[in-house]
Amino acid sequence: MLFAFVGKDKPGHLQVRIDTRPPHVEFLNDLNAKGTLKFAGPFLGEDGKPNGSLVVIEADSIDAAREIFAG
């Protein structure tokens, strides 16, 4: 089954997004290498800056998906 994680950034947290990008990308690359990641990408605000994320994975159950998203 496919499961989607939708994350929205808090206002004014662009620097947090920038600072956490390397481990975020590493996490997604690991999911991709395992064949779990199906799609991922940012949401963009009207100003063109990222303000959230969508990550779609394949997992056997909602509980398994929650474990994966928990990292």
PQR file of N, CA, C, O and H, with PARSE charges and radii, in Angstrom:
ATOM      1  N   MET A   1       0.839  -1.180   0.000 -0.4000 1.5000
ATOM      2  CA  MET A   1       0.000   0.000   0.000 -0.0000 2.0000
ATOM      3  C   MET A   1       0.885   1.245   0.000  0.5500 1.7000
ATOM      4  O   MET A   1       2.015   1.234   0.489 -0.5500 1.4000
ATOM      5  N   LEU A   2       0.343   2.296  -0.554 -0.4000 1.5000
ATOM      6  CA  LEU A   2       1.060   3.568  -0.555 -0.0000 2.0000
ATOM      7  C   LEU A   2       0.535   4.458   0.563  0.5500 1.7000
ATOM      8  O   LEU A   2      -0.665   4.499   0.835 -0.5500 1.4000
ATOM      9  H   LEU A   2      -0.575   2.305  -0.951  0.4000 1.0000
ATOM     10  N   PHE A   3       1.458   5.170   1.204 -0.4000 1.5000
ATOM     11  CA  PHE A   3       1.117   6.090   2.286 -0.0000 2.0000
ATOM     12  C   PHE A   3       1.821   7.410   2.031  0.5500 1.7000
ATOM     13  O   PHE A   3       2.965   7.443   1.577 -0.5500 1.4000
ATOM     14  H   PHE A   3       2.433   5.136   0.983  0.4000 1.0000
ATOM     15  N   ALA A   4       1.122   8.499   2.330 -0.4000 1.5000
ATOM     16  CA  ALA A   4       1.670   9.835   2.100 -0.0000 2.0000
ATOM     17  C   ALA A   4       1.872  10.558   3.420  0.5500 1.7000
ATOM     18  O   ALA A   4       1.024  10.512   4.311 -0.5500 1.4000
ATOM     19  H   ALA A   4       0.193   8.472   2.699  0.4000 1.0000
ATOM     20  N   PHE A   5       2.999  11.218   3.525 -0.4000 1.5000
ATOM     21  CA  PHE A   5       3.289  12.120   4.638 -0.0000 2.0000
ATOM     22  C   PHE A   5       3.256  13.530   4.066  0.5500 1.7000
ATOM     23  O   PHE A   5       3.954  13.836   3.100 -0.5500 1.4000
ATOM     24  H   PHE A   5       3.688  11.255   2.802  0.4000 1.0000
ATOM     25  N   VAL A   6       2.448  14.371   4.664 -0.4000 1.5000
ATOM     26  CA  VAL A   6       2.366  15.770   4.263 -0.0000 2.0000
ATOM     27  C   VAL A   6       2.859  16.602   5.437  0.5500 1.7000
ATOM     28  O   VAL A   6       2.255  16.598   6.509 -0.5500 1.4000
ATOM     29  H   VAL A   6       1.880  14.122   5.448  0.4000 1.0000
ATOM     30  N   GLY A   7       3.952  17.308   5.229 -0.4000 1.5000
ATOM     31  CA  GLY A   7       4.508  18.155   6.277 -0.0000 2.0000
ATOM     32  C   GLY A   7       4.452  19.609   5.852  0.5500 1.7000
ATOM     33  O   GLY A   7       4.790  19.952   4.719 -0.5500 1.4000
ATOM     34  H   GLY A   7       4.443  17.311   4.357  0.4000 1.0000
ATOM     35  N   LYS A   8       4.025  20.452   6.763 -0.4000 1.5000
ATOM     36  CA  LYS A   8       3.987  21.893   6.481 -0.0000 2.0000
ATOM     37  C   LYS A   8       4.965  22.593   7.417  0.5500 1.7000
ATOM     38  O   LYS A   8       4.974  22.346   8.623 -0.5500 1.4000
ATOM     39  H   LYS A   8       3.751  20.174   7.683  0.4000 1.0000
ATOM     40  N   ASP A   9       5.780  23.461   6.852 -0.4000 1.5000
ATOM     41  CA  ASP A   9       6.737  24.215   7.655 -0.0000 2.0000
ATOM     42  C   ASP A   9       6.012  25.256   8.499  0.5500 1.7000
ATOM     43  O   ASP A   9       4.990  25.812   8.095 -0.5500 1.4000
ATOM     44  H   ASP A   9       5.773  23.663   5.872  0.4000 1.0000
ATOM     45  N   LYS A  10       6.565  25.503   9.679 -0.4000 1.5000
ATOM     46  CA  LYS A  10       6.060  26.597  10.505 -0.0000 2.0000
ATOM     47  C   LYS A  10       6.516  27.911   9.877  0.5500 1.7000
ATOM     48  O   LYS A  10       7.586  27.961   9.271 -0.5500 1.4000
ATOM     49  H   LYS A  10       7.395  25.051  10.007  0.4000 1.0000
ATOM     50  N   PRO A  11       5.735  28.960  10.008 -0.5600 1.5000
ATOM     51  CA  PRO A  11       6.153  30.261   9.469  0.2800 2.0000
ATOM     52  C   PRO A  11       7.517  30.678  10.029  0.5500 1.7000
ATOM     53  O   PRO A  11       7.780  30.532  11.222 -0.5500 1.4000
ATOM     54  N   GLY A  12       8.365  31.190   9.165 -0.4000 1.5000
ATOM     55  CA  GLY A  12       9.666  31.679   9.597 -0.0000 2.0000
ATOM     56  C   GLY A  12      10.698  30.594   9.865  0.5500 1.7000
ATOM     57  O   GLY A  12      11.727  30.870  10.482 -0.5500 1.4000
ATOM     58  H   GLY A  12       8.152  31.309   8.195  0.4000 1.0000
ATOM     59  N   HIS A  13      10.449  29.373   9.420 -0.4000 1.5000
ATOM     60  CA  HIS A  13      11.365  28.270   9.702 -0.0000 2.0000
ATOM     61  C   HIS A  13      12.190  27.834   8.491  0.5500 1.7000
ATOM     62  O   HIS A  13      12.640  26.689   8.437 -0.5500 1.4000
ATOM     63  H   HIS A  13       9.613  29.149   8.919  0.4000 1.0000
ATOM     64  N   LEU A  14      12.391  28.716   7.533 -0.4000 1.5000
ATOM     65  CA  LEU A  14      13.182  28.363   6.363 -0.0000 2.0000
ATOM     66  C   LEU A  14      14.597  27.949   6.766  0.5500 1.7000
ATOM     67  O   LEU A  14      15.152  27.019   6.181 -0.5500 1.4000
ATOM     68  H   LEU A  14      12.025  29.645   7.577  0.4000 1.0000
ATOM     69  N   GLN A  15      15.186  28.618   7.748 -0.4000 1.5000
ATOM     70  CA  GLN A  15      16.548  28.267   8.162 -0.0000 2.0000
ATOM     71  C   GLN A  15      16.598  26.864   8.753  0.5500 1.7000
ATOM     72  O   GLN A  15      17.570  26.139   8.542 -0.5500 1.4000
ATOM     73  H   GLN A  15      14.735  29.374   8.224  0.4000 1.0000
ATOM     74  N   VAL A  16      15.563  26.475   9.488 -0.4000 1.5000
ATOM     75  CA  VAL A  16      15.497  25.107  10.028 -0.0000 2.0000
ATOM     76  C   VAL A  16      15.482  24.115   8.868  0.5500 1.7000
ATOM     77  O   VAL A  16      16.172  23.096   8.908 -0.5500 1.4000
ATOM     78  H   VAL A  16      14.773  27.064   9.658  0.4000 1.0000
ATOM     79  N   ARG A  17      14.697  24.412   7.843 -0.4000 1.5000
ATOM     80  CA  ARG A  17      14.638  23.542   6.655 -0.0000 2.0000
ATOM     81  C   ARG A  17      16.022  23.432   6.021  0.5500 1.7000
ATOM     82  O   ARG A  17      16.454  22.337   5.661 -0.5500 1.4000
ATOM     83  H   ARG A  17      14.136  25.239   7.810  0.4000 1.0000
ATOM     84  N   ILE A  18      16.708  24.544   5.885 -0.4000 1.5000
ATOM     85  CA  ILE A  18      18.042  24.550   5.282 -0.0000 2.0000
ATOM     86  C   ILE A  18      19.014  23.742   6.134  0.5500 1.7000
ATOM     87  O   ILE A  18      19.792  22.947   5.606 -0.5500 1.4000
ATOM     88  H   ILE A  18      16.357  25.434   6.177  0.4000 1.0000
ATOM     89  N   ASP A  19      18.971  23.942   7.452 -0.4000 1.5000
ATOM     90  CA  ASP A  19      19.893  23.257   8.360 -0.0000 2.0000
ATOM     91  C   ASP A  19      19.664  21.751   8.413  0.5500 1.7000
ATOM     92  O   ASP A  19      20.613  20.989   8.599 -0.5500 1.4000
ATOM     93  H   ASP A  19      18.339  24.587   7.881  0.4000 1.0000
ATOM     94  N   THR A  20      18.417  21.313   8.251 -0.4000 1.5000
ATOM     95  CA  THR A  20      18.109  19.884   8.360 -0.0000 2.0000
ATOM     96  C   THR A  20      18.068  19.181   7.003  0.5500 1.7000
ATOM     97  O   THR A  20      17.776  17.987   6.937 -0.5500 1.4000
ATOM     98  H   THR A  20      17.647  21.932   8.099  0.4000 1.0000
ATOM     99  N   ARG A  21      18.351  19.893   5.942 -0.4000 1.5000
ATOM    100  CA  ARG A  21      18.294  19.293   4.602 -0.0000 2.0000
ATOM    101  C   ARG A  21      19.241  18.112   4.425  0.5500 1.7000
ATOM    102  O   ARG A  21      18.802  17.085   3.906 -0.5500 1.4000
ATOM    103  H   ARG A  21      18.588  20.863   5.996  0.4000 1.0000
ATOM    104  N   PRO A  22      20.515  18.186   4.822 -0.5600 1.5000
ATOM    105  CA  PRO A  22      21.409  17.039   4.588  0.2800 2.0000
ATOM    106  C   PRO A  22      20.899  15.722   5.205  0.5500 1.7000
ATOM    107  O   PRO A  22      20.873  14.712   4.502 -0.5500 1.4000
ATOM    108  N   PRO A  23      20.495  15.688   6.486 -0.5600 1.5000
ATOM    109  CA  PRO A  23      19.982  14.409   7.001  0.2800 2.0000
ATOM    110  C   PRO A  23      18.645  14.011   6.365  0.5500 1.7000
ATOM    111  O   PRO A  23      18.352  12.823   6.231 -0.5500 1.4000
ATOM    112  N   HIS A  24      17.842  14.994   5.978 -0.4000 1.5000
ATOM    113  CA  HIS A  24      16.571  14.721   5.301 -0.0000 2.0000
ATOM    114  C   HIS A  24      16.827  14.015   3.965  0.5500 1.7000
ATOM    115  O   HIS A  24      16.186  13.010   3.659 -0.5500 1.4000
ATOM    116  H   HIS A  24      18.080  15.959   6.087  0.4000 1.0000
ATOM    117  N   VAL A  25      17.752  14.538   3.184 -0.4000 1.5000
ATOM    118  CA  VAL A  25      18.080  13.940   1.891 -0.0000 2.0000
ATOM    119  C   VAL A  25      18.687  12.553   2.091  0.5500 1.7000
ATOM    120  O   VAL A  25      18.387  11.634   1.330 -0.5500 1.4000
ATOM    121  H   VAL A  25      18.273  15.355   3.433  0.4000 1.0000
ATOM    122  N   GLU A  26      19.527  12.393   3.096 -0.4000 1.5000
ATOM    123  CA  GLU A  26      20.117  11.084   3.395 -0.0000 2.0000
ATOM    124  C   GLU A  26      19.026  10.064   3.733  0.5500 1.7000
ATOM    125  O   GLU A  26      19.075   8.924   3.270 -0.5500 1.4000
ATOM    126  H   GLU A  26      19.771  13.140   3.714  0.4000 1.0000
ATOM    127  N   PHE A  27      18.045  10.474   4.537 -0.4000 1.5000
ATOM    128  CA  PHE A  27      16.915   9.611   4.892 -0.0000 2.0000
ATOM    129  C   PHE A  27      16.147   9.197   3.637  0.5500 1.7000
ATOM    130  O   PHE A  27      15.823   8.022   3.466 -0.5500 1.4000
ATOM    131  H   PHE A  27      18.006  11.400   4.913  0.4000 1.0000
ATOM    132  N   LEU A  28      15.857  10.162   2.759 -0.4000 1.5000
ATOM    133  CA  LEU A  28      15.129   9.857   1.526 -0.0000 2.0000
ATOM    134  C   LEU A  28      15.946   8.964   0.595  0.5500 1.7000
ATOM    135  O   LEU A  28      15.395   8.061  -0.034 -0.5500 1.4000
ATOM    136  H   LEU A  28      16.120  11.117   2.898  0.4000 1.0000
ATOM    137  N   ASN A  29      17.238   9.204   0.502 -0.4000 1.5000
ATOM    138  CA  ASN A  29      18.097   8.359  -0.330 -0.0000 2.0000
ATOM    139  C   ASN A  29      18.107   6.923   0.174  0.5500 1.7000
ATOM    140  O   ASN A  29      18.108   5.984  -0.622 -0.5500 1.4000
ATOM    141  H   ASN A  29      17.685   9.938   1.013  0.4000 1.0000
ATOM    142  N   ASP A  30      18.114   6.750   1.497 -0.4000 1.5000
ATOM    143  CA  ASP A  30      18.069   5.411   2.092 -0.0000 2.0000
ATOM    144  C   ASP A  30      16.751   4.718   1.743  0.5500 1.7000
ATOM    145  O   ASP A  30      16.743   3.549   1.358 -0.5500 1.4000
ATOM    146  H   ASP A  30      18.113   7.513   2.143  0.4000 1.0000
ATOM    147  N   LEU A  31      15.634   5.444   1.879 -0.4000 1.5000
ATOM    148  CA  LEU A  31      14.333   4.872   1.519 -0.0000 2.0000
ATOM    149  C   LEU A  31      14.298   4.500   0.037  0.5500 1.7000
ATOM    150  O   LEU A  31      13.744   3.466  -0.334 -0.5500 1.4000
ATOM    151  H   LEU A  31      15.640   6.394   2.192  0.4000 1.0000
ATOM    152  N   ASN A  32      14.887   5.338  -0.799 -0.4000 1.5000
ATOM    153  CA  ASN A  32      14.921   5.066  -2.231 -0.0000 2.0000
ATOM    154  C   ASN A  32      15.743   3.816  -2.532  0.5500 1.7000
ATOM    155  O   ASN A  32      15.336   2.990  -3.348 -0.5500 1.4000
ATOM    156  H   ASN A  32      15.338   6.178  -0.497  0.4000 1.0000
ATOM    157  N   ALA A  33      16.894   3.672  -1.881 -0.4000 1.5000
ATOM    158  CA  ALA A  33      17.753   2.505  -2.090 -0.0000 2.0000
ATOM    159  C   ALA A  33      17.042   1.210  -1.691  0.5500 1.7000
ATOM    160  O   ALA A  33      17.285   0.158  -2.282 -0.5500 1.4000
ATOM    161  H   ALA A  33      17.224   4.343  -1.218  0.4000 1.0000
ATOM    162  N   LYS A  34      16.171   1.291  -0.697 -0.4000 1.5000
ATOM    163  CA  LYS A  34      15.413   0.117  -0.244 -0.0000 2.0000
ATOM    164  C   LYS A  34      14.191  -0.154  -1.116  0.5500 1.7000
ATOM    165  O   LYS A  34      13.545  -1.191  -0.970 -0.5500 1.4000
ATOM    166  H   LYS A  34      15.973   2.146  -0.218  0.4000 1.0000
ATOM    167  N   GLY A  35      13.870   0.769  -2.021 -0.4000 1.5000
ATOM    168  CA  GLY A  35      12.691   0.623  -2.860 -0.0000 2.0000
ATOM    169  C   GLY A  35      11.405   1.047  -2.182  0.5500 1.7000
ATOM    170  O   GLY A  35      10.315   0.805  -2.701 -0.5500 1.4000
ATOM    171  H   GLY A  35      14.395   1.612  -2.139  0.4000 1.0000
ATOM    172  N   THR A  36      11.524   1.681  -1.022 -0.4000 1.5000
ATOM    173  CA  THR A  36      10.362   2.099  -0.239 -0.0000 2.0000
ATOM    174  C   THR A  36       9.808   3.434  -0.718  0.5500 1.7000
ATOM    175  O   THR A  36       8.594   3.632  -0.747 -0.5500 1.4000
ATOM    176  H   THR A  36      12.409   1.877  -0.600  0.4000 1.0000
ATOM    177  N   LEU A  37      10.692   4.343  -1.092 -0.4000 1.5000
ATOM    178  CA  LEU A  37      10.279   5.683  -1.522 -0.0000 2.0000
ATOM    179  C   LEU A  37       9.679   5.623  -2.919  0.5500 1.7000
ATOM    180  O   LEU A  37      10.279   5.068  -3.839 -0.5500 1.4000
ATOM    181  H   LEU A  37      11.679   4.182  -1.068  0.4000 1.0000
ATOM    182  N   LYS A  38       8.502   6.192  -3.066 -0.4000 1.5000
ATOM    183  CA  LYS A  38       7.846   6.238  -4.371 -0.0000 2.0000
ATOM    184  C   LYS A  38       7.866   7.635  -4.967  0.5500 1.7000
ATOM    185  O   LYS A  38       7.937   7.786  -6.187 -0.5500 1.4000
ATOM    186  H   LYS A  38       8.015   6.642  -2.318  0.4000 1.0000
ATOM    187  N   PHE A  39       7.804   8.657  -4.123 -0.4000 1.5000
ATOM    188  CA  PHE A  39       7.798  10.039  -4.598 -0.0000 2.0000
ATOM    189  C   PHE A  39       8.071  10.949  -3.417  0.5500 1.7000
ATOM    190  O   PHE A  39       7.637  10.673  -2.298 -0.5500 1.4000
ATOM    191  H   PHE A  39       7.746   8.534  -3.132  0.4000 1.0000
ATOM    192  N   ALA A  40       8.789  12.032  -3.663 -0.4000 1.5000
ATOM    193  CA  ALA A  40       9.002  13.050  -2.629 -0.0000 2.0000
ATOM    194  C   ALA A  40       9.268  14.384  -3.301  0.5500 1.7000
ATOM    195  O   ALA A  40       9.873  14.447  -4.371 -0.5500 1.4000
ATOM    196  H   ALA A  40       9.141  12.256  -4.572  0.4000 1.0000
ATOM    197  N   GLY A  41       8.812  15.443  -2.662 -0.4000 1.5000
ATOM    198  CA  GLY A  41       9.069  16.764  -3.200 -0.0000 2.0000
ATOM    199  C   GLY A  41       8.536  17.845  -2.289  0.5500 1.7000
ATOM    200  O   GLY A  41       7.764  17.575  -1.369 -0.5500 1.4000
ATOM    201  H   GLY A  41       8.320  15.392  -1.793  0.4000 1.0000
ATOM    202  N   PRO A  42       8.953  19.076  -2.550 -0.5600 1.5000
ATOM    203  CA  PRO A  42       8.536  20.192  -1.707  0.2800 2.0000
ATOM    204  C   PRO A  42       7.212  20.802  -2.158  0.5500 1.7000
ATOM    205  O   PRO A  42       6.821  20.693  -3.320 -0.5500 1.4000
ATOM    206  N   PHE A  43       6.542  21.438  -1.220 -0.4000 1.5000
ATOM    207  CA  PHE A  43       5.464  22.369  -1.541 -0.0000 2.0000
ATOM    208  C   PHE A  43       6.115  23.743  -1.603  0.5500 1.7000
ATOM    209  O   PHE A  43       7.009  24.042  -0.811 -0.5500 1.4000
ATOM    210  H   PHE A  43       6.860  21.527  -0.276  0.4000 1.0000
ATOM    211  N   LEU A  44       5.680  24.570  -2.525 -0.4000 1.5000
ATOM    212  CA  LEU A  44       6.241  25.910  -2.656 -0.0000 2.0000
ATOM    213  C   LEU A  44       5.171  26.950  -2.376  0.5500 1.7000
ATOM    214  O   LEU A  44       4.016  26.804  -2.776 -0.5500 1.4000
ATOM    215  H   LEU A  44       4.954  24.327  -3.168  0.4000 1.0000
ATOM    216  N   GLY A  45       5.582  28.003  -1.680 -0.4000 1.5000
ATOM    217  CA  GLY A  45       4.681  29.116  -1.419 -0.0000 2.0000
ATOM    218  C   GLY A  45       4.565  30.006  -2.644  0.5500 1.7000
ATOM    219  O   GLY A  45       5.231  29.786  -3.655 -0.5500 1.4000
ATOM    220  H   GLY A  45       6.520  28.121  -1.355  0.4000 1.0000
ATOM    221  N   GLU A  46       3.719  31.005  -2.538 -0.4000 1.5000
ATOM    222  CA  GLU A  46       3.546  31.946  -3.648 -0.0000 2.0000
ATOM    223  C   GLU A  46       4.838  32.670  -3.989  0.5500 1.7000
ATOM    224  O   GLU A  46       5.018  33.144  -5.110 -0.5500 1.4000
ATOM    225  H   GLU A  46       3.178  31.184  -1.716  0.4000 1.0000
ATOM    226  N   ASP A  47       5.745  32.753  -3.007 -0.4000 1.5000
ATOM    227  CA  ASP A  47       7.036  33.401  -3.229 -0.0000 2.0000
ATOM    228  C   ASP A  47       8.062  32.459  -3.860  0.5500 1.7000
ATOM    229  O   ASP A  47       9.197  32.857  -4.122 -0.5500 1.4000
ATOM    230  H   ASP A  47       5.600  32.368  -2.095  0.4000 1.0000
ATOM    231  N   GLY A  48       7.656  31.203  -4.104 -0.4000 1.5000
ATOM    232  CA  GLY A  48       8.553  30.229  -4.711 -0.0000 2.0000
ATOM    233  C   GLY A  48       9.459  29.515  -3.733  0.5500 1.7000
ATOM    234  O   GLY A  48      10.241  28.653  -4.135 -0.5500 1.4000
ATOM    235  H   GLY A  48       6.734  30.879  -3.890  0.4000 1.0000
ATOM    236  N   LYS A  49       9.373  29.854  -2.453 -0.4000 1.5000
ATOM    237  CA  LYS A  49      10.209  29.219  -1.434 -0.0000 2.0000
ATOM    238  C   LYS A  49       9.494  27.988  -0.879  0.5500 1.7000
ATOM    239  O   LYS A  49       8.267  27.973  -0.778 -0.5500 1.4000
ATOM    240  H   LYS A  49       8.738  30.554  -2.127  0.4000 1.0000
ATOM    241  N   PRO A  50      10.269  26.947  -0.516 -0.5600 1.5000
ATOM    242  CA  PRO A  50       9.645  25.745   0.032  0.2800 2.0000
ATOM    243  C   PRO A  50       8.959  26.036   1.359  0.5500 1.7000
ATOM    244  O   PRO A  50       9.471  26.779   2.196 -0.5500 1.4000
ATOM    245  N   ASN A  51       7.779  25.427   1.531 -0.4000 1.5000
ATOM    246  CA  ASN A  51       7.051  25.622   2.790 -0.0000 2.0000
ATOM    247  C   ASN A  51       6.409  24.333   3.294  0.5500 1.7000
ATOM    248  O   ASN A  51       5.515  24.366   4.140 -0.5500 1.4000
ATOM    249  H   ASN A  51       7.363  24.824   0.852  0.4000 1.0000
ATOM    250  N   GLY A  52       6.864  23.212   2.777 -0.4000 1.5000
ATOM    251  CA  GLY A  52       6.346  21.921   3.213 -0.0000 2.0000
ATOM    252  C   GLY A  52       6.871  20.820   2.311  0.5500 1.7000
ATOM    253  O   GLY A  52       7.618  21.069   1.365 -0.5500 1.4000
ATOM    254  H   GLY A  52       7.590  23.186   2.090  0.4000 1.0000
ATOM    255  N   SER A  53       6.461  19.586   2.625 -0.4000 1.5000
ATOM    256  CA  SER A  53       6.937  18.434   1.867 -0.0000 2.0000
ATOM    257  C   SER A  53       5.842  17.397   1.702  0.5500 1.7000
ATOM    258  O   SER A  53       4.930  17.288   2.522 -0.5500 1.4000
ATOM    259  H   SER A  53       5.854  19.384   3.394  0.4000 1.0000
ATOM    260  N   LEU A  54       5.956  16.639   0.625 -0.4000 1.5000
ATOM    261  CA  LEU A  54       5.130  15.464   0.397 -0.0000 2.0000
ATOM    262  C   LEU A  54       6.075  14.296   0.180  0.5500 1.7000
ATOM    263  O   LEU A  54       6.966  14.360  -0.668 -0.5500 1.4000
ATOM    264  H   LEU A  54       6.697  16.727  -0.041  0.4000 1.0000
ATOM    265  N   VAL A  55       5.881  13.223   0.950 -0.4000 1.5000
ATOM    266  CA  VAL A  55       6.679  12.009   0.806 -0.0000 2.0000
ATOM    267  C   VAL A  55       5.708  10.840   0.703  0.5500 1.7000
ATOM    268  O   VAL A  55       4.862  10.654   1.577 -0.5500 1.4000
ATOM    269  H   VAL A  55       5.157  13.171   1.638  0.4000 1.0000
ATOM    270  N   VAL A  56       5.828  10.054  -0.360 -0.4000 1.5000
ATOM    271  CA  VAL A  56       4.976   8.880  -0.559 -0.0000 2.0000
ATOM    272  C   VAL A  56       5.857   7.641  -0.504  0.5500 1.7000
ATOM    273  O   VAL A  56       6.862   7.538  -1.208 -0.5500 1.4000
ATOM    274  H   VAL A  56       6.515  10.205  -1.070  0.4000 1.0000
ATOM    275  N   ILE A  57       5.455   6.698   0.355 -0.4000 1.5000
ATOM    276  CA  ILE A  57       6.208   5.458   0.514 -0.0000 2.0000
ATOM    277  C   ILE A  57       5.290   4.259   0.324  0.5500 1.7000
ATOM    278  O   ILE A  57       4.065   4.383   0.344 -0.5500 1.4000
ATOM    279  H   ILE A  57       4.639   6.782   0.927  0.4000 1.0000
ATOM    280  N   GLU A  58       5.906   3.103   0.141 -0.4000 1.5000
ATOM    281  CA  GLU A  58       5.171   1.844   0.115 -0.0000 2.0000
ATOM    282  C   GLU A  58       5.483   1.104   1.406  0.5500 1.7000
ATOM    283  O   GLU A  58       6.644   0.968   1.792 -0.5500 1.4000
ATOM    284  H   GLU A  58       6.901   3.003   0.125  0.4000 1.0000
ATOM    285  N   ALA A  59       4.436   0.627   2.067 -0.4000 1.5000
ATOM    286  CA  ALA A  59       4.586  -0.130   3.310 -0.0000 2.0000
ATOM    287  C   ALA A  59       3.449  -1.142   3.405  0.5500 1.7000
ATOM    288  O   ALA A  59       2.428  -1.016   2.729 -0.5500 1.4000
ATOM    289  H   ALA A  59       3.493   0.737   1.753  0.4000 1.0000
ATOM    290  N   ASP A  60       3.645  -2.144   4.252 -0.4000 1.5000
ATOM    291  CA  ASP A  60       2.648  -3.208   4.403 -0.0000 2.0000
ATOM    292  C   ASP A  60       1.416  -2.777   5.180  0.5500 1.7000
ATOM    293  O   ASP A  60       0.334  -3.333   4.993 -0.5500 1.4000
ATOM    294  H   ASP A  60       4.474  -2.247   4.801  0.4000 1.0000
ATOM    295  N   SER A  61       1.577  -1.784   6.056 -0.4000 1.5000
ATOM    296  CA  SER A  61       0.457  -1.355   6.905 -0.0000 2.0000
ATOM    297  C   SER A  61       0.679   0.084   7.348  0.5500 1.7000
ATOM    298  O   SER A  61       1.766   0.638   7.178 -0.5500 1.4000
ATOM    299  H   SER A  61       2.456  -1.332   6.209  0.4000 1.0000
ATOM    300  N   ILE A  62      -0.360   0.681   7.915 -0.4000 1.5000
ATOM    301  CA  ILE A  62      -0.234   2.043   8.437 -0.0000 2.0000
ATOM    302  C   ILE A  62       0.778   2.087   9.577  0.5500 1.7000
ATOM    303  O   ILE A  62       1.520   3.060   9.712 -0.5500 1.4000
ATOM    304  H   ILE A  62      -1.242   0.231   8.053  0.4000 1.0000
ATOM    305  N   ASP A  63       0.809   1.040  10.394 -0.4000 1.5000
ATOM    306  CA  ASP A  63       1.779   1.008  11.495 -0.0000 2.0000
ATOM    307  C   ASP A  63       3.208   0.946  10.957  0.5500 1.7000
ATOM    308  O   ASP A  63       4.100   1.612  11.484 -0.5500 1.4000
ATOM    309  H   ASP A  63       0.206   0.250  10.285  0.4000 1.0000
ATOM    310  N   ALA A  64       3.427   0.154   9.916 -0.4000 1.5000
ATOM    311  CA  ALA A  64       4.756   0.081   9.307 -0.0000 2.0000
ATOM    312  C   ALA A  64       5.142   1.428   8.699  0.5500 1.7000
ATOM    313  O   ALA A  64       6.295   1.850   8.798 -0.5500 1.4000
ATOM    314  H   ALA A  64       2.703  -0.387   9.488  0.4000 1.0000
ATOM    315  N   ALA A  65       4.183   2.099   8.074 -0.4000 1.5000
ATOM    316  CA  ALA A  65       4.450   3.420   7.494 -0.0000 2.0000
ATOM    317  C   ALA A  65       4.815   4.419   8.584  0.5500 1.7000
ATOM    318  O   ALA A  65       5.736   5.218   8.417 -0.5500 1.4000
ATOM    319  H   ALA A  65       3.246   1.756   7.993  0.4000 1.0000
ATOM    320  N   ARG A  66       4.101   4.374   9.689 -0.4000 1.5000
ATOM    321  CA  ARG A  66       4.411   5.288  10.804 -0.0000 2.0000
ATOM    322  C   ARG A  66       5.816   5.051  11.330  0.5500 1.7000
ATOM    323  O   ARG A  66       6.527   6.004  11.650 -0.5500 1.4000
ATOM    324  H   ARG A  66       3.353   3.725   9.826  0.4000 1.0000
ATOM    325  N   GLU A  67       6.225   3.795  11.422 -0.4000 1.5000
ATOM    326  CA  GLU A  67       7.586   3.478  11.878 -0.0000 2.0000
ATOM    327  C   GLU A  67       8.622   4.042  10.910  0.5500 1.7000
ATOM    328  O   GLU A  67       9.639   4.599  11.326 -0.5500 1.4000
ATOM    329  H   GLU A  67       5.648   3.020  11.162  0.4000 1.0000
ATOM    330  N   ILE A  68       8.355   3.894   9.625 -0.4000 1.5000
ATOM    331  CA  ILE A  68       9.286   4.415   8.619 -0.0000 2.0000
ATOM    332  C   ILE A  68       9.378   5.933   8.715  0.5500 1.7000
ATOM    333  O   ILE A  68      10.476   6.491   8.713 -0.5500 1.4000
ATOM    334  H   ILE A  68       7.530   3.442   9.286  0.4000 1.0000
ATOM    335  N   PHE A  69       8.234   6.602   8.799 -0.4000 1.5000
ATOM    336  CA  PHE A  69       8.237   8.063   8.862 -0.0000 2.0000
ATOM    337  C   PHE A  69       8.840   8.580  10.163  0.5500 1.7000
ATOM    338  O   PHE A  69       9.361   9.695  10.204 -0.5500 1.4000
ATOM    339  H   PHE A  69       7.342   6.149   8.800  0.4000 1.0000
ATOM    340  N   ALA A  70       8.774   7.783  11.223 -0.4000 1.5000
ATOM    341  CA  ALA A  70       9.377   8.188  12.499 -0.0000 2.0000
ATOM    342  C   ALA A  70      10.900   8.177  12.410  0.5500 1.7000
ATOM    343  O   ALA A  70      11.583   8.764  13.249 -0.5500 1.4000
ATOM    344  H   ALA A  70       8.350   6.878  11.190  0.4000 1.0000
ATOM    345  N   GLY A  71      11.424   7.505  11.390 -0.4000 1.5000
ATOM    346  CA  GLY A  71      12.865   7.485  11.171 -0.0000 2.0000
ATOM    347  C   GLY A  71      13.517   6.447  11.999  0.5500 1.7000
ATOM    348  O   GLY A  71      14.736   6.288  11.942 -0.5500 1.4000
ATOM    349  H   GLY A  71      10.869   7.028  10.709  0.4000 1.0000
TER
END
